[in-house]
Amino acid sequence: MKMKVGVLSAGGDCPGINSTIHWLVNSALDKDLVPRRGVMFDIVGIIDGWKGLVEIKPEKPESVKQWIMPLNLDNVRTWDRYGGTRLGTTRLNPFDPQKDESAVLMENYQKLGLDALVVIGGFDNLGVAYKLYKQGFKVVGIPKTIDRDLSETEYTLGFDSALNTITSDIDRLRTTAGSHSRIFVVECMGRKAGWLALEGGEASGSAVILIPEHDFLLERVIEILKQQRQSGKRYSIVLVAEGAKPRGMAEIYEKRGRDGFGHTYLGGIGGFIAEEIQKQTDMEVRYVALRHLQRGGPPTAHDRRMGRKFGIAAVDMIVNEDFGRMTSLKHGEITSVPLKKALERLSLVNVEKFYNTKDYKSLDKIL
């Protein structure tokens, strides 16, 4: 039996995506496995995520060449060591109520002769995958989000690499912060989930960690920083997730408008905090937004390994016809879970178990 399988990455890029595709292709095209599986694969990459499936004109060879990349052992050979996504990605939502292009996408899917589709994405784009599955398409999902906010899996691609970037960048800031005896407010990603801020703050020893799951009091932040200074510390780091907000206030937006999934463009909470600290104290403050630095660079060893495991698992799921499901890490083992269940809720920081709401830091205790 022959199967033509498409693979795409959708939403924000991150390290680990290329590793996933590398190992998916290597597993699918492993000649030694063909006799056992009884399946011969033709793997094609779709350029720029859902946009590729919407914009392509399957009847025109030049359009197919523009939007489809044949994947083989040679052209993915070195992909596992690189960050980003070689297939490209966009944040287009084909089911956007303002411009629904899902009918065109599904028609092109069929015209391309795809037997299955592997979607590497986060909550929103795996939601698109699930909608396609409900329309009768054979879809497999792979969890990818540096926020690590997908439920039903203990890991999502990109998180460890982003966490290491945050830790490394704060290490660099310590040097200048200590030299000038300054407060540094560092803003990291995290719209609804504060895992990056919480674990990045733990790893970097940040004096204050602010997460979206618990609204903070600016007065308390300033009090903690003053205590740090009075205890003899020359500098302090405040690490804040982009979705965190002061009690009684809304999130701070980088710009107006919303994306295709209805999300506002968050950003600037770190600058707001820095300005308020500067106004209310005699401490010198600087603000740094890490933004897309967290998405860049090569994948860590952990993301390379997880990309390998998820990519191979996706091929096994296709062979076993486990469609409408997502690869998952549970209790240290690779498995799969229904997309529907994974999309029922976000995986957020359990404040009661993991966060000190008085001192705005990790809650370290024996559970």
Phi, psi and omega in degrees: 000140177250142178226132174260118185242129174263149176226137178217156173245135184227150181088203181293146177279167176189160174295142179114337180294312181296324176298319178300313181293320178306311184281333174297313180294316180298321179290316182296325185260012177290108185298331181292339182267347183301314181300320181288320181282324185075020183228134171250127186259145166241112185255128177233140176266140179258123186285136174061037172063221183297333179301322179298319180286337178276317188278337186296145172246094188303335181278353181249115182305322181293328178288319177299318179296326181288323190250352181238131177242111175299134182249129179219177184298328182286313187280351175252008189306318184255006187297329189298340184265359184251148176276186180068206175220119181295338179278347184080164181204158173218170178257021179297134176251107183294343178259018179303122181302332180285336180204079184284114180245018185294325180296318178296316180301313182293324177295317180293322176307313182288320180295329178284351179072029180286133176267339179198161181224131175256123182247120176259108186197178178261202187305310184294314186280334170288336172295321175297317179301319180294322177297321177295318179300319180293340176273004176101006180271147182272108187231141174234136181252149174233125186285124181220109172194128181291343178286344183050046184254009176278133177278170178070015172209143180274353180211145173231141183304138175100340185296311184296320179296317178296320180297318178293325177295315178301313181298315181296318181292322178292324175304319179293321180293331179303322183300309181285327178298316179291323180298321185255002181055058184243161167266132173246125173259118184248125180257125177246175179283169183135086184289304181246331184253137183259022184299317180297315180294315183296308183284329174293322177293322176298312185293327185263355180069036180296141181290326181226134178235124182240127187235158181294336185285349180218115178292139186254162173258122181299325179300321180289323177300313180296321179298317179296318180294322177295320178297321178299315181294318181293334180279358176104001180283130183287332183212165175216150177249129172251119179252120184233133175284147184301334182268359178289153180209151176294150180300131179087000180241161175272171176297155178263132185257144176285322179202167182281165177099176180221156178275184184296344179258007177086010182273140172284162180266095183285155177151139177115353179299324178297318179295321178298314180297315180301317181295319181292320177297317180298320181293321191263357181222175175261013180277144178275131188233142172232152183237132177228126174256118183287327176042237190281357170302329181292338181268345188267176177086172181287156178288147173290169178303322182295316179291328176294318180292318180291325174300318177300310184295317180291321180296315179294319180298322180298321177295316178299321179296321178295315179300319182275002181059039176269068184272162183072023183230167182235139173297150187208150171252118179224127180054036177080005182239147178277129179214195174222154180224154178297136176303321180304316181290321180295336184261004182288333181203165173268153175268105184249163178294126173283100187300319182298326183269328193238357188228132177273103186283351177272314185255003176055058177206179179296141178268103183260108179202163175279122183282000000 
